[in-house]
Amino acid sequence: MKKYISLLIFMAAPFFVIAQNIKLEGIIKNEAGEPLEMANVIAFKKGTKFLQSYSITDAKGNYRLALEQNEAYTLKVSYLGFDTQDFEINTNNTTDSFTKDFVLKESSESLSTVEITYEMPVKIVGDTIVYNSDSFTTGTEKKLEDVLEKLPGVDIDDNGEVEVEGKKVQKILVEGKAFFDGDSKLATQNIPASAIDKIQVLKNYNEVAGMRGVTNNEDNIAINIKLKKGKNKFWFGEVNAGVGENDKYIAKPKLFYYSPDKSINLLADFNNIGEAPFTRQDYFRFTGGLRGAVSGSGTSFNVSSGGLGFMTTQNNRAQEITSKFGALNFGLSPNKNLDFNGFAIVNQSETDLFTTSNTVYNNLNLTESSEKNALQNSKLGLLKFSTTYKPTTSVHIDYDIFGKISEQTEFQDVTSTSRSADTYKEEKPASLNQNFNLYYTIDDKNIFSAEMQHLYQKDKPLYNSIATLQPFLVLPTSDAESFFDIIQDKKITTSKFDAKFDYYYLLTPKSNINISLGTTLSHQNLDSYISQNLDDGTTLEFNDPQLTNDVVYNFTDLFLGVHYKMVSGIFTFNPGVTLHQYITKDTQLGTENKVNTTKVLPDVYASLQFKSSESLRFNYAITTQFTDIDNISEGYFLNSYNSLTRGNRDLESALYHKYSLSYFSFSMFSFTNINASINYTKKENSIKNNTELIEIDRISYPVNSNLADETFSASFRYGKTYNKLKTNFSANVSNSIFNNIVNDEMIKSESLSHNYQASIATKFKNAPNFEIGYQKSFSDYSSSNSETDRPFANIEVSFLKNFILTADYSYYNYKNTFESSSSETNNEYSFLNANLYYQQQNSKWEFKISASNLTDNTSMNTDSYNEISDSNSTSLYFIQPRLWMFSVKYNL
């Protein structure tokens, strides 16, 4: 451990030798003595275009600059509609700080004749923040995410998605055209940094101009990328290919075309080095940018695919991952009123996993050890076509059609202290989603909108297990066979239609009444059966009604809602109430079960907008949750070799009480970003599992519980950018209380997780840049607890004019303790990755030597808690060894 601490101290040394800065501050006012908020102050080294420092004034007109000692500067002070003022300053013999106020005069020239001869790093115009990319980058950046990470107020999360001021970015645009609508990860990891000129952050984003004043858009953020080339039509892109030891390879061609009326983006990625360009998790969370037609109505009815679930890799690390990825995105604007856009994505991957686990069953005082070898194959496809038609400023029409199809298989070999089993899983889910939206501004007092969506979805999951033991007496298996070869066949289809019609009456420009009328209509079919393959090649069918399913399930929700929105000064108040009439009907086992339910669901939204980038928001809502066909089908399902489940047609809906309080603040004056939130959820009459544990095996079915489940979570993030430093601190905590029935006993379990991370990074323009940080994570369950210490460091160095060296290092110290057995698991491991780039100035060729996992670590730890079986697991999964690669990139 000492050597790792020494390494961090060595890498941290540059932070303590940053040159002494002189602070220049003051106030900018107009001739009437009124402070000018969002005025720009910029400092150039005299006689050059080298930007030393800049500031944007706060609400009181304050600015602040950090200047170097013994230098001469030219200051430029500007504000839209006012004459720019220049000022010469010299920091010789200045040791601390000094002040200088400015008074700007209104410009007598028209805007068209005002010349701006310099580029501000940041400009704010209304709800739009414009970052000049070159002001924040050093030339070592390779992708969009490298640029975004250097912008104040912008972060990239662990999934590669973008967050601005703590809010997730909903849409990425390039030159105003959608870039793979529905996921920002493809943009951050594929758009070349060298092509980026400006980054526009569009806050309070709504594509429909007429809806911006009547809906709450505070969490809607989009980013528009402006490209460097100012030509009318241009191509750009890159071709990247590389080889490594043990037959490793990568090939990543990318091609982009943009013009005022059309765009085409082509991406491809073929590699076997473990870089997954599009994962199964990406596939299932990829929304295609479709709006939720009845989102916020108070009903939670999310249909599942009926799938089996697959093991997933962590941080895209496994023993072996081979990926083949291709994507096409296009945009076309035949005229100013009509837009077409869409995309197609295909991905094929093969993943080899090896995991060892220890699981403690708390209620049984039993520990199981296991080893799992798995080979997963995945084929994914997505296709979307969209059109937007705006014939007048009063009418906005959207239509989208979005299809998803996949084929996934998993072979798994399990060896445990209780038995051995070979399993096979297969899923072929497919869905087609159509979305139609109409927005019509009738006049300055009346607005009408219609949103409709239809989903068709089907899946045919297959599960097969060959095990040495079959523990379930309910399965009439033949015991004369050498192995228990059990097959679960299942087919599920869903047709779901959502519609909502809204009428807005504007009482005043800042208040309105909203009346909503809507519906959800869902029709589902499910068929399943279980059978056994015999040694003589025949099949034993289990025809018992409790082992088969032939179910039809219909769900209907009709609702009428009224909301009132009022804005008064900094205060926004938006309460409402929705009346729902629910009808559920299932047909199975030769009978029909129909239930009518009426619910009145209130909700309230309130916010205090202290400043344009500082707000406090409160949300409260009651949501009614209904289950889909999986949980009401009375016949048994074989989910795994040691898990048997069935549904319950008598399930009732559950009520969720959700409270949230959020604070957001971002100051362009001090470059300080703060966001914090507190969330509390209480579930009444929640759907829980009644589980019978037979040692490690379980049989379960869902029931309604009168014991409430509760979840409390809180998060805090603080970031501040100084002249040459960027600091970040974050903390997250989540505490959950669950109530389950295990072996006819009520079991109350609690889990608490909290983690903290702090980091500091330099922002030198030419000198080497470093980042160091520390992360501490805790997970406390009912009978075990774990903690992980993770110091980390990154480096970025340019040297000998044409070379760039980057490296990232993380050290993990993992400890897990089981209270019941007083046993403890300890594991220390680290990762070091490095890249050496060579590119001559103005050359289109780039050469790279890269090394991943230089520490040659073989495995990583993870832990989890299963509330159904009241068990804690700690797992060790194995990853790829050290790998060297040589690659060449050609910029088109």
Buried (B, 14 or more C-beta within 10 A) or exposed (E): EEEBEEBBEEBBEBBEEBEEBBBBBBBBBBEEEEBBBBBBBBBBBEEEEEBBBBBBBBBEBBBBBBBBEEBEBBBBBBBEEBBBBEEEBEBEEBEEBEEBEBBBEEBEEEEEEBEEEBBBBBBBEEBBBBBBBBBBBBEBBBBBBBBBBBBBBBBBEEBBBBBBBBBEBBBBBBBBBBBBBBBBBBBBBBBBBBBBBBBBBBBBBBBBEBBBBBBBBBBBBBBBBBBBEEEEEBEBBBBBBBBBEEEBBBBBBBBBBBBEEBBBBBBBBBBBBBBBBBBBEBBBEBBBBBEEBBEBBBBEBEBBBBBBEBBEBEEBBBBBBBBBBBBBBBBBBEEEEBBBBBBBBBBBBBBBBBBBBBBBBBBBEBBBEBBBBBBBBBBBBBBBBBBBBBEEEBBBBBBBBBBBBBBBBBBBBBBBEBBBBBBBBBBBBBBBBBBBBBBBBEEEEEBBBBBBBBBBBBBBBBBBBBBEEBBBEEBEBEEEBEBBBBBBBBBBBBBBBBBBBBBBEBEEEEBBBBEBEBBBBBBBBBBBBBBBBBEEEEEBEBEEEEBBBBBBBBBBBBBEBEBBBBBEEEEBBBBBBBBBBBBBBBBBBEEEBEBEBEBEBEBBBBBBBBEBBBBBBBBBBBBBBBBBBBBBBBBBBBBBBBBBBBBBBEBBBBBBBBBBBBBBBBBBBBBBBBBBBBBBBBBBBBBBBBBBBBEBBBBBBBBBBEBBBBBBBBBBBBBBBBBBBBBBBBBBBBBBBBBBBBBEEEBEBBBBBBBBBBBBBBBBBEBBBBBBBBBBBBBBBBBBBBBBBBBBBBBBBBEEEBEBBBBBBBBBBBBBBBBBEEBEBEBBBBBBBBBBBBBEEEEEEBBBBBBBBBBEBBBBBBBBBBBBBBBBBBBBBBBBEBBBBEBEBBBE
